[in-house]
């Protein structure tokens, strides 16, 4: 019996997590024994496994921490909410945009809680906001290694962990303050707990799965539900217990998920609307509307009341301003370079892995892992491909753990069958697919010249050919062939990842890759398709609504500059005012800080990002009229008039984006019209404000 056959016959047994037998007896002192066990790892692992796993985590941390603060506030919309939560516990609980609790962000607050706690400890700065995201990334890489190693060995775990760490969109979002970093970590924790529940046939572990998914709901609402179907299928198929207990486990997990995600929702729904902030993005001050409308089914069908524009037509070449939908969306110009580098290889390895495990027992852990990760990839990938509503490239970070897991698992499975034609062909096909697709993706950018893509294709094809001839190769040549195959698969995404960490990313729609791969107004290579869509929005009239009548530059925020370009690269911020905040001038900051204690809000501005720049600069509450898009009914004209009469607001920022976008509220325009007709216009640092303490039609300058 050869080694591969022996491994196959024992692969269903999980690697023991305890220390090697007798280790404690073979060392002097308990402390020395613990260090030995920590460094040596599992008895079944080779001596290099634990040091290599530590090296993977250290390298990931160094990569993700590098140049971290270049992105400054990153997504100012969320950074302003973090600032508010760091100084006011009510704002912390609800996820308010401002410390005076006028309106929340358009997501539940779980990701904000982590960052706000960091800011409470380390102070308000870019590093304190972004550090938790990096730690989440390192934790996700480590967790993926542990999961894959358990049933496929340390080499497979290292391949999976490295693949995740070097996925460009993962390097982007684990260094950015959108909710996606916490969402991906929680989904990966859910996958880990599901595999534990399968191994042990445990209802208690399924309860933990529900807790992680419930917290995922409090991070980004319904997106976490995409992984649930195959978590449940994997447990129902492979759980090591009877059918009745498996069904009870699923019900227990469902109940735990409802409790873990529902307690906050229940409190929000029970608190009277007058005693809490407006639910941003909901259009009717209801969290359920936000969940199932704007952030829910509206994302699928494109009917998102209050959105900045229409979505796609639901399939084929349809797309509207959010890009073409259809089966090829994940491979297109706008999305492909973010995450798809190893999707072809992952699909090949998934199919062959299921075939290899076809005759395994029902409780086979490896087949359960293929069901879990394969279902995650297919359900999430297809949903992203066909959703007609708001879709951004960075959403695809949710695919990264599944792709990475399947690559490591499938490569190991095929390697164990390497002496058979089907095993060697699988290895060769996956390698050739990865190299070819990397070559194609690299033809879409001029950032690396021709040498990288040609080298990847040449090395990958040579490695694929040699993998077909493994049985005839000298054993000393095999490690070189394997190294070449891995290099061909990871070199392309590694280049994009380095470009990602080496440049700044700001605004609401960041994208990974070399400079110029912008979000809104430059998302496709060379800025072709997304620039056209951004132009369409500007032609629709929003440009005139931004202070100064321009986007970005000094027009995005009164008296400010974007400060987006760093290290000579184009920052991925998008339109100033709507999708990104800008930095106000010192004169503006001084004017707003003067007598700030007399006011509840030192200023009010249409749109959350217009308010965010002022709030982050002054550390004082600024009211974001209309929420993110300026289309929420918060506050109404009557409410705003009452605030002004009570002397709660000092300045109103002229201009701003907002309006009845896709059926949203027109309150922002009503407020702007009323202010312009009844209060004094003042110029501060070259920008226009209205002084709400001076109800006169005269005009003055400071």
N, C-alpha and C positions, 0 to 999 in steps of 0.2 A: 504493500500500500504506500503510495507516495504522499508527500506532505500535503499537497493540495487536497487530496481525497480525504485525508484525516481531518483537515480543517473544515471541509464541507460537512462531514458527519457530526462534528461537534459544534458547528456554528450556531445551532439553535440555543445552546447554553450560554447565558450571559457571562461575560468575564467577571470573576469575583472582585468585588470592590474592596475587600479587606486586605490586610497586609499579608505577605508571604508567611507560611507556617514557620514558626520558630524564629522569626526575625527578632522578636523581643528578647529571646534567649541568647542571641548571637551578638548582642551589642552591649557595651558597658554603659549603664545608666539609662533612665527613661528618656531624658532629653535627647541623648544621642540616638536612641532608637526611633524617636519621632522624626528626627531629621533624616535618618537613613530611609525610613519609609516614605517620607515626603519626596526625597530625591530619587529613590529607586522605583517608586510607583508600584504597579501591579506585578504579581509574580509571573504572570503569563507574558508580560511585555519584555521586549529586548531592552538592554541597558540604555540605549540611546533615546528611548521613547519619552521619558519624563523630562530630561533636559531639553529635548526638541520641542515639547509642548510649551515649556516655559519660554523658550526662545521665540516661539510663534506669538505668544501673548506680549512679550516685551517688544518685539519688532512691530506688532500692530499698534501698541501704545505709542511708540516713538513716531511711527508714520502718522497716526491720527492727531497727535499733539503738535506735530511740526506745523509752524506757521498758523496756529489756530486763531490767534487774535487778529490776523489780517482781515478777517470778515467783520470786525467791529461788532455792531449790534446784530449782524446777520439779518434775520427777519424781524424788523423793527416792530411789526404788529404784535408779535409774541413777546419781544423783549420789553415793550411798554407794559404788557400785562404782568410780566415777571416783576418789573419794578413796582407796580401797584401792589402785587401780592406780597412783596418783601417788606412793605411798610404798613399794610392794613390786612388784618386777618379775615375780614369779610370779603375783601377783594381776592384774597388767597383762596377762600373756600369756593366762591362762585366763578373764579376765573375772569374777573373784571378787567376791562381795558385800562381803567383809571382808578386811582385810590379812593375817589369819591363815589365810585360804584354807579356810574350812569348806565353802562352797558357791558355785557360780557364779550369775549371773543366768540368766534363761530364754531368752537369745538368744546367738548367737556374739558375740565381743567387738570386732569391727572399729570400730563407732561409739564404743565406750568408749576405744579406743586413741587416737583423735584428741583426745577431751576430756581424757584423762589426761595426754597430752603437753602440752596447753595449761596444765593445772594445774601440772605440773612447772615450767613456765616462769614463769607469772604468779601462782602460789599458789592455794590453795583458796578460791574465791569464786564467786559467781553469774556474774559477767561472764566469768571464765576458762572456765567450763563451757559457757556459751551462745554465746560469741563464735564458735566454730567453726561452729555451726549457721547463724548469720547469713551467714558467709562462704560456706558451702555454698549458701545460697539465692541470694546475689548471683551466684555462679559458675554456678548452674543457669540463672538468667535470662539471663546473658551468653552462655552456650553455646547456649541456645535461639535467641537472636537471631542468632548466627552461623550456625546450621544453616538457619534459615528464610531469612535474607538471601541465602544462597549460591545458591539456586535460584528464589526468589520476590521478591527485592529488599529493600532496607532498610525500606521502609514496612511490608511484611508482617512483617519481623523485629521491628520496634518494636511492632507490634500484638500479636504473640505474646509478646514479653517483658513488655510491660505487663500483658497478660491473666494471665500466670503470677504476676507480682509481686502483683497485686491479687486473686488467688483467696484467699478467707478462710482456708481450711484450709492453704494454702501459707504465708501470713503467720503462722499459728499454729505449724506444725511446723518452719519455718526459724528459729524463735526458742525452740525447746523441745528437750530433751535425749533424746527418744526416738530410736530408730535410723532413723526414717523419712527424716530430712533427708539422711543419707549415702546411704541406699538410692535415693532419687530422683535424687540427683546421679550416682550410679554407673550407674543405668539410662539417664539422659540421655546420659552419656558413651558408653554402649554403643550408643545410637541414632546418635550422632555418628560413631563408628567404623564402624558398619554402613554409613552413607551414604558414608563415604570408601571403604570396601571395594567398594561398588557402583560408584562413579565410576571407580575404578582397576582393578576386577576383581582385587583384591589378596587373596592368602591371608594376607599379613602383617597387614593391617588386620583380617581376621577373627580372627586370633590375639589382637589387642588387644581386640576385642569380647569374646572369651572371658575375658580377664583381668578386664575390668570386671565382667562378670556373675559370675565366680567370687568377686570381692571383695564383690559384692552378696550372694552366698550367705553369706559370713562376716559380713554385716551383719544380715540378717533371713531367713536360710535360704530356704525354697522360694518365697517371694513373688516373688523376682526372676525365677523361671522363667516367670511369666505373660507376660513380654514376649518370650520366646525364639521362640515359633512364628512371629510375623510378622517378626521380625528375619531369621529364616532364610528365610521365604517371599520377602521383599523382595529379599534377596541372590540367591536361587535364580532368581527371575524376571528381575531387572534387572541382575545383575552383568555388567560389560563384559568377559567372557571366556567361554571355551567351557564346556559343561555339565560336563565332567569336572573342570575346575579349580574350578568353582563347588561341586561336591560335595566336592572335596578341601578347599576353603575352609571349608565347614561342619564337616567332620570335624576340621580343625585348630582351629577355634574351640571345638568341643566339648572337645577335648583340653586346650586352654589353660584353659578354664573349670574342668575337673576338677582341674588342677594348681593354679590360683590359689585355688580354694576348698577343695581337698582336703588341702593340706599341713598345715594347722592341725588338721583333723579326724584325719588320720593320727597326728600326734603325740599328740593327746588319747587316741586309742584305744590307742596303744602304751604310754603311761605307765600303770603299775599304778594301780588305783583308790586304793590306800593311799598313793600318792605324789602325788596331785593332789586338788583339791577335788571335791566331789560335783557332778554335772551338774544344775543346778537345773531343775525343770520336767519332768524325765525320768521320775520315779518309780522308775526302776531303775538310775540312775547311768550311763546310756548316751546318748551324743550322738545315736546313730541313732534311739533311741526319741523323744528330744526333737524331732528333725527331722521324722520321718515320723508321729509320733503327735500330741503336744500342739501342736506348731507346724506340722504338716503336714496329713495327711488328716483329723485330728480337727477342724480348722478347717472342713473342708468338710461332714463328716457329723455334727458335733456330739458325737462320742464322744471326749471329751478327759479321760482319766483324771487326776484331781487338780484339775480345773477347779473354779471356784467355783459352777458351776451348769450346768444343761442348756442346750443351744442350741435352734435352731429345728427344725422338722419337714421342712426341706428344700425348700420351695417354696410357691407360692400365698400364703396369709395366715399360714402357719406362722411361728413366730419364737421363742417362748419368751423368755428374758430378754435375748437379744441383738437383739431387734427382728424385725419381719416380714420374711420373705424373699419374693422375687419380682421380676418385671421392673421394678416401679415403686419398688424400694427406694431407688435413688439419688435419687429425686425426693420421697421422703416427708418427713414432719415432722422426723425426726431427722437426716437426712443431706442433704436438699436444699439447705439454706442453706450447707452447708460447701463444696460444689464444683459443684453442678449448674447454676449460673446460665447458663452458655453451652453446656451440653451439647446442647440442642435446635438451636441455631445451628450447633454443630460437626458434628452429624450431617447436617444439611442441606448444609453446605458440603463435607463428606466425600463424600456421594453425588454431588453435582454435579461435584466435582473429578474423581472417577473417570470420570464421563461425559465431561467435557471432554477428558480424556486418553485416551479410549477408542481412538482411532486412532493414538496415538503409537507410536514404535518400542519394541521390547521393553526397550531399555536406558534408556528415558525416566526421568530422575532425579526429575521431579515425581511421576510415577505411583508410583515406588518410595517416595517420601516419604509419599504418601497411604496406601499399603499398610502401611508401618511404623507411622505414628502412628495410623491408623485401626484397625489390628489391636491395637495397644497399648490403645486406648480400649475397644474392644469386648470383648476377652478379659478384661481386668482388671475392667471394669465389670460384665460378666455374672457373673464369679466372685464379686465382692463382693455382687452382688444375690442370689445363690442359696446362698451358704455358710451352713450351719446352725450352725456352731460360734461361738466367740468372734469378735465383730465389733465394732469401735469406729469411730465417725465419722471419726476422724483418719486411719484407713487410706486414706481416699479422696484423700489428697494424692498418691498414686501415679497418679491420673488427671489431675492438673493439667497436667503438661507436654504430654500428648497433646491435651487440650482446647485449650490455648493455641496449640499448633502448628497444629492444624487450622483454628482461627479465622483466624489470620494468613494461612496458605497459601490457604485457600478463598476468603477475601475478595479476595485479590490475583487469583486465577484468575478469579473472577466479574467483577472489575473490568476485566480484560482483554477480557472478552466483553460489556462493558456496553452496547455499541451494538446487541446482538442481544436479542430478547425474553427468551431463556432466561437470559442474563447479568443483566439488570436485575431479572427476577423472582427469581432466586436471591439477589441482594443485598437486595431488599425482604423476601423471606421470612425470611432469616436475621435481619435487623434486627427485624422484627415478632415473630419467635419469642423473641429475646433480651429485648425490652422486655416482652412479655406474661408470660414466665416470671418475670422480675424483679418485675413487679407482683404476681404470685401469691405468690412467696416473701415479699415484703415485707408481704403481708396477714397473715402468720403471726406477726408481732411488732408490738408497739406502740412499739418503741424510737424510731422515726423519725417518728411521726405519719403523717398521710395525704399530706402534701405531696410527699414523695419519690416514693412509688410512683405517684401520679397524674401527677406531672411526667415520670417516666420513660416511662410509657405514652403520654402525649400527645406527647412529643418523639419517641419511637421510632416511633409510628404515622405521624406527620407525615413523618419522614425516610423511612420505608418507602414512603409514597405518592410522595414526590418522587423516590425512586430509580427508580420505575417510569417516571418522565417525564424521565429524564436527558437524552434527546436533544432535549428542547424547553426545557431550562433554560439560562439565561445562564451562561457559563463562570465568571463571578465568584461565582455562587451555589453552584456545585458543592462547593467546599471547606467551606462552611457546612453543606451537607447531610451530607457525610461526617463532619464533626465532631459533628453531632447524632446520627448513627447510632452512632458510637463511644461518645459520652457515654451514650446510652441503654443500650448493652450493658455498660458498665463502672461506671456510677454505683452500682447496687445492690451488687455485690461490693465496690466501693471503700468504701462505707459500713460494711459488715460487717468489712472489713479494718481500717478505722480503729478500730472498736470493739474489735477483737481486740488490736491493738497498744497500745491505751490502757488495758488492764486486765491484771491478774495472772492467771496460769494455773499451777495446781499440781496435783499428784496424777498418777495413772496414766492417767486418761481425760479429757484436756482436749478442749474443743470451741471452735470459733471463733464469733464473733458478739458481740452486745451482752450486758451483764450479765444473769445469770439463765439463760443458755443453758448450763446446767451439764452435766457429764458424767454420772456415776452419781448419780442422784437429781436430775436436772434437765436432761437432755440434750435433750428436746423443748422447743419454744417454750412458755414458761410452766411447764416442768417436768412436763408432763402424763404422758407415757408412761414416761419413764425413772424418774421419781420413784416410779411404781407398782412398777416392777421392783425398785428399791432397797428399797422397803418390803417386798417379798416376801422378799428376802434377810434383812432384819432380823427378819422374823417367823419365819424359819427357824432363828433361834437365834444368829446371829453377833453381834448387839448385846451379848448377855451375855458374849461372849468378849473383847470389847475392854475394856481396863482402865477401870474405872468404869462399865461397862455401857452406854456411849453411843458414838455415832459422832461423830467430829470433836470440836469444842470441847475441853474439858480431858480428855475421856475417851479420845481417840485415842492419847495417849502419856502415860506416867506423868508427873505433875507438869507437864504441858505445856499449851500452847494452840495452836490451829491456825495462827493468824497468816495466814489465807487471804484474808480480806476486805481489799481495798486500794482506795483511791480511791472508797469507797462502792459498789463493785460486788461482786457475788457471785463469789467465786473458784470455778474449776471443779476442785475437788479430789476430790470423791467422799467415800466413807466413810473417816474417819480410822482408822488401824490397818491396814485391808486395802488401801485404794487410795491412801493418802497418809500421810506421816509428820507428826508434830506436833513442836513445839519444847519440849524438856524444861526444867524450871525450873532456876535457878542452883544450887539445893540438890542436885538430882539430878546435874547436871554435876560439881559439886564432889565429891560422894560417889564417882562413878565414876572421876574423875581421881586420887583419893587412892590412892597406892601402885600406880598403873596398871602400872608396870614389872614388878610381881611376877606379873602374870597374862597369859596368852595372849589372853583375851577379858575385858574389864572387865565384861561382862554378856552374858546370853543372853536372847533374846526370841522368842516365837512369831510368825512372819511377818516377811518382809524389811522392810516399811515400819515396823513397830514398832522393829526394830533400827536402821533407817537414821537415824531422827531422833536417836537417842542417839549413833550413830557420827559423824554430821556435826557434832554439838555438841561432842563430846569429842575428835574426831580419833583415837579409839582403836578397835581392833577390837571389834565386838559381834556375837555369833553369831546369825544369823537361823535359828532352828529351823524346819525344814519349808519353807524357801524362801519364795517370794512368797506362795503361798496357804496356807502352813502345812501342806501335805499331802504334801511330799516326805519320803522316809525318810532324812532327814539332820538330826541324827545319830540313830542308833537309841538306845533306852534304855540298852543296854549301853555304847555308845560314850560317851554323855553321862555315865554313872556313872563311867567310867574317867577322863574329863576332870576331873570334880569331885574324884575321889580323888587325882589328881595335882596338884590345886590350880591348875588352868588357868583357871577361871571364878570370878569374884567374886560377881556378883549374877544372880538370875533374875527377870525381869520378870513380875509376876503378870498373869494374863489373856492375851489375844491371840487372833487368829483362826487357825483351822486345823482339821484333822480329816480324816476319810475322805470327802472331797468327791469324788463321782463315782469312787469306788474308790481314792482316794489313801491314803497311809499314816496310821495312827493313832499314830505315834510321838510326835508333839507332845503329845497328850493323856496318853500314858503317862508322858512326862517330867514334865509339869505335876503329875500325880497323885503321882508319886514325890517330887518336890521339896516339895510341900505337906505331905507326910506326914513328912518327915525333916529339914527345915531351918527356921531361925528366920525368921519373918515380921517385916519392918521397914517402917516408914513413913518415907519420905524426901520432903520437900517436898510432902506431901499424897498421895503415890502409894505403892503397895504393891510391895515387892520381897521376895525371899527371899535371905538372905545364905548363900551356899553354903560359906562358911568356918566356919559356926556350926551344926553338926548337932545341933540341940536343938529341942524342941517349944515352947519359951517364946516369947513375943511381946514385942517392945520397940519403942520409937519413937525417932526422931532429930529 
